[in-house]
Amino acid sequence: MSTARRATEAIVEDRLPLLTSREKQILGCLGDGLGTRVIAERLSIAPVTVRNHVQNILRKLDAHSKLEAVLLAMRENLIPTGERP
């Protein structure tokens, strides 16, 4: 493993605990492939609130996209990978 990758993983490990339980919940929904509107309905919150949480997740993880945030979370076993029942 390269030094740069180890450094990136260490940064991500330090930032994951900064996520709130709601942000982790939303990150899991993103990992399931759900969109903003569906996440809002599932969690009984407004779509704008979901977008705010997503922006906070991206900022805290220093991710540039929802996909990058989900991949970082999967790599750190914050959200499950693979097929779901």
Secondary structure, 3 states (H helix, E strand, C coil): CCHHHHHHHHHHHHHHHHCCHHHHHHHHHHHCCCCHHHHHHHHCCCHHHHHHHHHHHHHHHCCCCHHHHHHHHHHCCCCCCCCCC
